[in-house]
Amino acid sequence: MMVFVLSPAFASAMEYYVATSGSDANAGTIEQPFASVQRAQDSVEPGDTVFIRGGTYRMQESDIARRERIWAHAIRLNRSGRNGERINYWAYENEQPVFDFSAVKPPHLRVHAFSVSGSWLHFRGIEVVGVQVTISGHTQSICFANDGSHNIYEQLSMHDGMAIGIYSVKGADNLFLNCDAFNNYDSVSENGRGGNVDGFGCHPPRDGSGNIFRGCRAWFNSDDGFDCINAHESVTFENCWAFWNGYSPDFKRRADGNGFKAGGYGSTSVRRLPNPIPRHVVQYCVAARNKNSGFYANHHIGGCDWFYNSASRNGTNFNMLCRLADNVTDVPGYGHVLRNNLSFGSRRLVNNLAVAENVTTNNSFDSDVQLSESDFQSLGENQLLRPRQPNGDLPAITFLHLVQSTDQGAFAQYK
C-alpha cells in the first residue's frame, strides 16, 4: 500500500473563508466566515488560502485600511508568501465575488482598492467595480495596485469605475494572466478628460524585470489599453487584446486611446533615464479600432520587439515613433524588430518608421500581398467580447484570421 506523507509546508497550510454574511469576529471557517479580506490577511501565513464566497461586497469609507499622504489603501495586503508557498486569495469554486467601491469617496485622496505590497501572492477570480476619483486636478485611482514581486493576478475583472484596472510600479516577475479591464472613465479630474485611466499600466523600476501580461483584454477605457511609459525594465505583452480604447461605449471620443503604448519617457531628463533603455516585447496581440494608435512606440529611445501582432481600424495601426538619446528630438522609428505583423483597415497601416533602420520581416505592410475584406474569415470586432473559456483563456475567434486560400507566405497572425 502506498502511503502519502504531507510535507511540513502542506501539513500546516490553512484555509480561511470570507463571505458577505460573515463577521470579522468569526473564526474564518466555511461555517463561520470572516466578513472582510482585510481580516483574513491578519490570519494568513505562507501557503494559506483565502476563499472568497460569491456575492457583492459593498465597501464603505469606514473599511479603508490605511490613509497615507495622498492615498487611501482600501484593502491593504502587505503580508507575503514565499517561493513554493504562496498566499492565495481565490474566488470560491463556481462563485463570483464582486467588490463594489462606489461608496468609497475619501476627499482629496487617491483610492487604491486592492493595495498589494506583499510578494508571492496569487489572486484569482475577483471582480472590482465602481472605484472612484475625488480629486479634480491631476490624479488617478487604481483597482489593483501592485508593489510586490512574484505575484499572480489571474482572471480578474475591473470595470465600470474611474480607475486603472491593474497598475504596477514596483516589483519583478509578476504575471498578469487572463484579466479584463473595461468601461473605466474618470469624469472628475482634469475636466473629465479621462486621461489617466488605462486598462493596464506597468512601469517597473530598476531591477523590476520579468513582468508579463498574458491573455488580458482592455476595451472602452478612456485612455490607453496597455501602457508601460517610464519603465526601467522590459515588459512583455503576449496574446493580449486592446480595442475601442479612447472611446465611451457610445463611441464618444475621450483621451489618448492607444491600444498598446510600449515605452517612452515623456519629459524625463537624460540623467534620469534608465541605462540601458529597455526593449519591450509585444507579441501575438490584437489592436482594433482604438481611437489613436493600435501599436505605439510612444517616442521610445531605440526600438522594441513586435512579433505576430494584428491591427485593424485604429487611427494608425502601427506607429513606431522614436526619439533620439536627448529624449527631446522625435524621429521616425529606428531599432525596432517587426516580424510577421498584420495591418488592415486603416488609412495609416504603418507610420513613423525609418524602414532601413529597423529589421522588418514578413509583415503585411512591407509585402507584395494586397489584402481585401474577402481575405478574412471575419472582420467582426464584437467577437473580441465573447465570454472567456472555462479555464479563463481568451475565446476562440476568427476575427482577422485569414481564409485558407489567402497567400500567407508573407506574414502570419496572432494565435
C-alpha positions as a printed NumPy array, in Angstrom:
array([[  0.   ,   0.   ,   0.   ],
       [  1.326,   3.434,  -0.985],
       [  1.391,   5.972,   1.836],
       [  1.439,   9.71 ,   1.149],
       [  3.235,  11.848,   3.7  ],
       [  2.492,  15.548,   3.72 ],
       [  5.446,  17.889,   3.809],
       [  5.526,  20.326,   6.725],
       [  4.536,  23.142,   4.342],
       [  1.366,  21.384,   3.132],
       [  0.562,  19.977,   6.545],
       [  0.457,  23.438,   8.093],
       [ -1.439,  25.188,   5.285],
       [ -4.724,  26.692,   6.39 ],
       [ -7.918,  27.637,   4.585],
       [ -9.894,  30.734,   5.51 ],
       [-13.237,  31.912,   4.171],
       [-14.773,  35.319,   3.563],
       [-18.485,  35.819,   2.873],
       [-20.949,  38.677,   2.612],
       [-22.844,  37.104,   5.526],
       [-19.729,  36.714,   7.665],
       [-18.337,  38.552,  10.661],
       [-14.774,  39.568,  11.402],
       [-15.365,  38.22 ,  14.908],
       [-15.781,  34.727,  13.457],
       [-13.117,  32.042,  13.191],
       [-12.858,  32.303,   9.387],
       [-14.051,  28.757,   8.702],
       [-16.511,  27.86 ,   5.963],
       [-19.229,  27.613,   8.625],
       [-18.148,  30.846,  10.353],
       [-16.547,  33.019,   7.664],
       [-14.924,  36.403,   8.039],
       [-16.67 ,  39.436,   6.568],
       [-13.578,  41.02 ,   5.007],
       [-10.453,  40.13 ,   3.101],
       [ -8.583,  42.536,   5.365],
       [ -9.451,  40.427,   8.417],
       [ -8.393,  37.269,   6.59 ],
       [ -4.997,  38.791,   5.86 ],
       [ -4.428,  39.237,   9.577],
       [ -4.506,  35.441,   9.935],
       [ -2.709,  34.084,   6.875],
       [  0.769,  32.607,   6.702],
       [  2.746,  31.407,   3.666],
       [  0.927,  28.525,   1.982],
       [ -2.529,  29.533,   3.21 ],
       [ -5.57 ,  30.127,   1.005],
       [ -8.378,  32.625,   1.488],
       [-11.539,  31.536,  -0.315],
       [-13.885,  34.434,  -1.105],
       [-17.517,  33.418,  -1.413],
       [-19.77 ,  34.845,  -4.101],
       [-21.909,  37.952,  -3.732],
       [-21.401,  41.705,  -3.659],
       [-19.136,  43.221,  -1.028],
       [-20.262,  46.839,  -0.734],
       [-17.196,  48.641,   0.555],
       [-17.538,  51.744,   2.744],
       [-15.14 ,  54.527,   3.669],
       [-15.011,  53.049,   7.157],
       [-13.417,  49.958,   5.572],
       [-10.316,  51.86 ,   4.416],
       [ -7.366,  50.032,   5.953],
       [ -4.871,  52.878,   5.801],
       [ -4.797,  56.56 ,   4.863],
       [ -1.282,  57.656,   4.   ],
       [ -0.287,  61.015,   2.485],
       [ -2.327,  61.262,  -0.736],
       [ -3.521,  57.634,  -0.772],
       [ -6.412,  55.673,   0.651],
       [ -5.466,  51.973,   0.758],
       [ -8.902,  50.391,   0.986],
       [ -7.833,  46.728,   1.203],
       [ -4.154,  46.601,   2.153],
       [ -2.369,  43.307,   1.572],
       [  1.197,  43.549,   2.837],
       [  1.811,  40.019,   4.112],
       [  3.959,  37.854,   1.829],
       [  4.117,  34.209,   0.992],
       [  7.353,  32.66 ,  -0.171],
       [  8.69 ,  30.582,  -3.031],
       [  6.598,  27.399,  -3.188],
       [  4.17 ,  28.681,  -0.546],
       [  2.076,  31.443,  -1.988],
       [ -0.731,  33.109,  -0.107],
       [ -3.834,  32.678,  -2.273],
       [ -6.849,  34.962,  -2.476],
       [ -9.244,  32.947,  -4.633],
       [-12.882,  33.139,  -5.56 ],
       [-14.651,  30.096,  -4.167],
       [-15.321,  27.483,  -6.817],
       [-18.137,  28.437,  -9.236],
       [-18.923,  31.617,  -7.284],
       [-18.295,  35.251,  -8.231],
       [-17.216,  37.747,  -5.552],
       [-17.767,  41.379,  -6.574],
       [-16.18 ,  44.251,  -4.649],
       [-18.149,  47.452,  -5.17 ],
       [-16.247,  50.625,  -4.208],
       [-18.894,  53.121,  -5.362],
       [-19.381,  54.431,  -1.817],
       [-15.649,  54.836,  -1.081],
       [-15.073,  58.55 ,  -1.755],
       [-12.43 ,  59.848,   0.687],
       [-11.957,  63.571,  -0.011],
       [ -8.656,  64.551,  -1.652],
       [ -7.237,  61.012,  -1.646],
       [ -6.331,  58.573,  -4.405],
       [ -8.16 ,  55.298,  -3.916],
       [ -6.216,  52.045,  -4.188],
       [ -8.968,  49.457,  -3.976],
       [ -6.63 ,  46.472,  -3.53 ],
       [ -3.248,  47.822,  -2.414],
       [ -0.776,  44.962,  -2.76 ],
       [  2.737,  45.325,  -1.352],
       [  3.134,  41.66 ,  -0.418],
       [  5.003,  39.184,  -2.633],
       [  4.394,  35.58 ,  -3.626],
       [  0.623,  36.144,  -3.694],
       [ -1.974,  34.706,  -6.083],
       [ -5.27 ,  36.462,  -6.809],
       [ -7.92 ,  34.671,  -8.85 ],
       [-11.492,  35.275,  -9.91 ],
       [-12.159,  38.619,  -8.19 ],
       [-14.323,  41.357,  -9.735],
       [-13.872,  45.06 ,  -8.854],
       [-16.375,  47.757,  -9.832],
       [-17.122,  51.384,  -9.126],
       [-13.73 ,  52.663,  -7.924],
       [-13.982,  56.43 ,  -7.51 ],
       [-11.912,  59.572,  -8.065],
       [-12.385,  62.526,  -5.7  ],
       [ -9.621,  64.921,  -6.819],
       [-10.312,  67.48 ,  -9.545],
       [ -6.659,  68.046, -10.501],
       [ -4.095,  65.559, -11.814],
       [ -4.66 ,  62.209, -10.1  ],
       [ -5.567,  58.562, -10.545],
       [ -7.255,  55.748,  -8.671],
       [ -6.428,  52.061,  -9.094],
       [ -8.328,  48.784,  -8.793],
       [ -5.265,  46.567,  -8.145],
       [ -2.075,  48.457,  -7.251],
       [  0.873,  46.064,  -7.334],
       [  4.083,  46.885,  -5.453],
       [  5.158,  43.283,  -4.839],
       [  7.151,  40.635,  -6.7  ],
       [  6.401,  37.101,  -7.891],
       [  2.652,  37.741,  -7.743],
       [ -0.014,  36.223,  -9.986],
       [ -3.126,  38.183, -10.912],
       [ -5.471,  35.772, -12.662],
       [ -8.998,  36.047, -14.095],
       [ -9.66 ,  39.428, -12.522],
       [-12.322,  41.766, -13.894],
       [-12.124,  45.527, -13.306],
       [-14.826,  47.648, -14.839],
       [-17.379,  50.442, -14.696],
       [-15.334,  52.708, -12.461],
       [-13.   ,  55.674, -12.662],
       [ -9.794,  53.751, -12.027],
       [ -6.972,  51.981, -13.829],
       [ -7.547,  48.235, -13.813],
       [ -4.089,  46.996, -12.783],
       [ -1.183,  49.35 , -12.123],
       [  2.258,  48.009, -11.264],
       [  5.125,  50.379, -10.439],
       [  7.295,  48.148,  -8.267],
       [  8.334,  44.541,  -8.17 ],
       [  9.634,  41.88 , -10.54 ],
       [  8.443,  38.619, -12.065],
       [  4.74 ,  39.34 , -11.786],
       [  2.275,  37.551, -14.072],
       [ -0.97 ,  39.246, -15.105],
       [ -2.994,  36.417, -16.607],
       [ -6.374,  36.389, -18.362],
       [ -7.656,  39.628, -16.815],
       [-10.222,  42.096, -18.219],
       [-10.382,  45.886, -17.748],
       [-13.229,  47.744, -19.412],
       [-15.67 ,  50.666, -19.248],
       [-13.399,  52.72 , -16.995],
       [-13.574,  56.522, -17.216],
       [-12.64 ,  59.285, -14.78 ],
       [-15.232,  62.033, -15.198],
       [-13.968,  64.047, -12.204],
       [-10.314,  65.026, -12.608],
       [ -8.824,  67.37 , -15.211],
       [-12.187,  68.47 , -16.592],
       [-13.373,  64.929, -17.194],
       [-10.925,  64.081, -19.959],
       [-10.199,  60.658, -18.514],
       [ -6.532,  60.886, -19.408],
       [ -5.178,  58.715, -16.588],
       [ -7.44 ,  55.697, -16.936],
       [ -5.655,  52.887, -18.744],
       [ -6.802,  49.323, -18.677],
       [ -3.382,  48.102, -17.556],
       [ -0.235,  50.013, -16.61 ],
       [  3.206,  48.574, -15.874],
       [  6.049,  50.951, -15.062],
       [  8.722,  48.925, -13.276],
       [ 11.791,  50.411, -11.601],
       [ 15.374,  49.279, -11.983],
       [ 15.596,  45.53 , -11.198],
       [ 11.857,  45.176, -11.793],
       [ 12.276,  42.746, -14.676],
       [ 10.175,  39.767, -15.734],
       [  6.699,  41.348, -15.668],
       [  4.355,  39.693, -18.178],
       [  0.803,  40.385, -19.335],
       [ -0.704,  37.316, -20.958],
       [ -4.245,  36.762, -22.249],
       [ -5.56 ,  40.108, -20.963],
       [ -8.213,  42.296, -22.622],
       [ -8.777,  46.067, -22.407],
       [-11.681,  47.927, -24.005],
       [-13.619,  51.166, -23.605],
       [-11.009,  52.567, -21.214],
       [-10.876,  56.325, -21.589],
       [ -7.104,  56.469, -22.066],
       [ -4.968,  53.536, -23.277],
       [ -5.461,  49.8  , -23.197],
       [ -1.922,  48.844, -22.112],
       [  0.789,  51.345, -21.109],
       [  4.401,  50.958, -19.975],
       [  5.723,  54.52 , -20.196],
       [  8.696,  55.348, -17.943],
       [  9.597,  51.675, -17.475],
       [ 13.175,  50.967, -16.388],
       [ 12.931,  47.289, -17.33 ],
       [ 11.426,  45.401, -20.234],
       [  7.724,  44.487, -20.085],
       [  6.15 ,  41.708, -22.172],
       [  2.613,  41.797, -23.608],
       [  1.646,  38.419, -25.021],
       [ -1.629,  37.283, -26.567],
       [ -3.473,  40.372, -25.27 ],
       [ -6.314,  42.29 , -26.938],
       [ -6.889,  46.068, -26.89 ],
       [ -9.929,  47.505, -28.632],
       [-12.179,  50.564, -28.548],
       [ -9.938,  52.424, -26.09 ],
       [-10.175,  56.217, -26.067],
       [-13.931,  55.96 , -26.571],
       [-17.052,  55.716, -24.45 ],
       [-19.408,  52.76 , -25.053],
       [-21.337,  55.004, -27.472],
       [-18.016,  55.905, -29.184],
       [-17.728,  59.416, -27.854],
       [-14.079,  60.466, -28.089],
       [-12.21 ,  60.69 , -24.811],
       [ -8.46 ,  60.69 , -24.042],
       [ -5.425,  59.233, -25.842],
       [ -6.854,  55.931, -26.981],
       [ -3.823,  53.833, -27.87 ],
       [ -4.069,  50.072, -27.786],
       [ -0.512,  49.217, -26.703],
       [  1.737,  52.105, -25.636],
       [  5.123,  50.437, -25.393],
       [  7.724,  52.709, -23.904],
       [  8.722,  56.344, -23.919],
       [  9.817,  58.644, -21.104],
       [  7.814,  61.821, -21.509],
       [  9.861,  64.836, -20.443],
       [ 12.266,  62.883, -18.193],
       [ 15.758,  64.393, -18.135],
       [ 18.567,  62.396, -19.729],
       [ 20.342,  61.892, -16.398],
       [ 17.272,  60.097, -15.012],
       [ 16.769,  57.748, -17.944],
       [ 17.439,  54.026, -17.47 ],
       [ 20.749,  52.728, -18.775],
       [ 20.363,  50.717, -20.876],
       [ 16.985,  51.669, -22.304],
       [ 14.816,  48.501, -22.169],
       [ 13.279,  46.81 , -25.186],
       [  9.634,  45.934, -24.619],
       [  8.121,  42.872, -26.286],
       [  4.642,  42.888, -27.853],
       [  3.705,  39.596, -29.457],
       [  0.601,  37.733, -30.642],
       [ -1.567,  40.711, -29.679],
       [ -4.606,  42.346, -31.297],
       [ -5.39 ,  46.07 , -31.53 ],
       [ -8.729,  47.012, -33.082],
       [-10.446,  50.375, -33.529],
       [ -8.568,  52.223, -30.821],
       [ -9.   ,  55.964, -31.221],
       [ -5.325,  56.733, -31.777],
       [ -2.66 ,  54.113, -32.499],
       [ -3.083,  50.383, -32.217],
       [  0.583,  49.611, -31.537],
       [  2.559,  52.686, -30.457],
       [  6.255,  53.121, -29.658],
       [  5.425,  56.416, -27.879],
       [  8.672,  58.338, -28.544],
       [ 10.765,  55.463, -27.212],
       [ 14.533,  55.855, -27.339],
       [ 15.505,  52.975, -29.586],
       [ 13.362,  50.1  , -30.665],
       [ 11.116,  47.379, -29.284],
       [ 10.174,  43.917, -30.497],
       [  6.839,  43.431, -32.31 ],
       [  6.025,  39.871, -33.353],
       [  2.859,  38.285, -34.842],
       [  0.532,  41.166, -33.971],
       [ -2.694,  42.062, -35.798],
       [ -4.16 ,  45.555, -36.135],
       [ -7.357,  46.824, -37.73 ],
       [ -9.212,  50.153, -37.974],
       [ -7.063,  52.067, -35.498],
       [ -6.282,  55.717, -36.152],
       [ -2.831,  54.416, -37.047],
       [ -2.299,  50.685, -36.877],
       [  1.456,  50.661, -36.211],
       [  3.029,  53.952, -35.066],
       [  6.756,  53.41 , -34.48 ],
       [  7.703,  56.984, -33.481],
       [ 11.016,  57.207, -31.588],
       [ 13.261,  59.822, -30.002],
       [ 16.961,  60.402, -30.065],
       [ 19.039,  59.888, -26.938],
       [ 18.366,  63.504, -25.875],
       [ 14.734,  62.477, -25.166],
       [ 13.641,  65.619, -26.955],
       [ 14.054,  65.094, -30.685],
       [ 11.339,  62.974, -32.285],
       [ 12.414,  60.886, -35.277],
       [ 10.931,  58.083, -37.36 ],
       [ 11.235,  54.753, -35.583],
       [ 14.62 ,  53.061, -35.512],
       [ 15.967,  49.896, -33.906],
       [ 12.634,  48.066, -33.965],
       [ 12.255,  44.433, -34.918],
       [  8.896,  43.908, -36.657],
       [  8.189,  40.362, -37.732],
       [  5.025,  38.706, -39.073],
       [  2.645,  41.55 , -38.22 ],
       [ -0.707,  42.092, -39.96 ],
       [ -2.16 ,  45.544, -40.612],
       [ -5.516,  46.186, -42.278],
       [ -8.389,  48.629, -42.49 ],
       [ -6.67 ,  51.915, -41.606],
       [ -5.534,  54.802, -43.785],
       [ -2.231,  54.544, -41.901],
       [ -1.181,  50.911, -41.875],
       [  2.238,  51.881, -40.535],
       [  3.664,  55.303, -39.734],
       [  6.86 ,  56.904, -38.457],
       [  9.069,  54.017, -39.486],
       [ 12.524,  54.532, -40.994],
       [ 12.486,  51.188, -42.782],
       [ 16.237,  50.97 , -43.402],
       [ 16.973,  51.488, -39.684],
       [ 14.844,  48.577, -38.499],
       [ 14.547,  44.848, -39.013],
       [ 11.257,  44.248, -40.817],
       [ 10.383,  40.736, -41.95 ],
       [  7.176,  39.148, -43.248],
       [  4.795,  41.987, -42.339],
       [  1.68 ,  42.666, -44.419],
       [  2.652,  46.338, -44.747],
       [  6.04 ,  45.559, -46.29 ],
       [  4.953,  42.679, -48.542],
       [  3.532,  42.493, -52.052],
       [  0.276,  40.973, -50.797],
       [ -2.705,  43.297, -51.166],
       [ -5.351,  42.38 , -48.611],
       [ -9.082,  42.879, -49.053],
       [-12.081,  42.149, -46.853],
       [-12.661,  38.859, -48.641],
       [ -9.274,  37.587, -47.435],
       [-10.51 ,  37.379, -43.828],
       [-12.691,  34.809, -42.148],
       [-14.284,  37.634, -40.15 ],
       [-13.913,  41.355, -39.535],
       [-16.499,  41.351, -36.76 ],
       [-14.922,  43.169, -33.821],
       [-17.714,  42.043, -31.499],
       [-16.082,  38.612, -31.45 ],
       [-13.496,  40.147, -29.121],
       [-16.242,  40.443, -26.475],
       [-17.106,  36.758, -26.392],
       [-17.002,  35.027, -22.994],
       [-13.735,  33.503, -21.927],
       [-13.216,  29.787, -21.994],
       [-13.926,  27.83 , -18.769],
       [-10.24 ,  27.901, -17.809],
       [-10.102,  31.677, -18.252],
       [ -8.344,  31.687, -21.616],
       [ -9.418,  34.078, -24.354],
       [-12.304,  32.914, -26.549],
       [-11.568,  31.134, -29.802],
       [-12.487,  33.568, -32.588],
       [-11.962,  34.088, -36.319],
       [-11.605,  37.888, -36.256],
       [ -8.71 ,  38.984, -38.512],
       [ -7.826,  35.392, -39.316],
       [ -7.123,  34.85 , -42.98 ],
       [ -9.088,  32.444, -45.106],
       [ -7.227,  29.321, -46.122],
       [ -6.871,  30.408, -49.745],
       [ -5.012,  33.603, -48.864],
       [ -1.296,  33.645, -49.535],
       [  0.138,  33.653, -46.016],
       [  3.728,  33.299, -47.1  ],
       [  4.44 ,  36.97 , -46.42 ],
       [  3.141,  37.15 , -42.867],
       [  1.192,  35.362, -40.157],
       [ -1.233,  36.446, -37.466],
       [ -1.948,  36.051, -33.788],
       [ -2.653,  32.643, -32.261]])
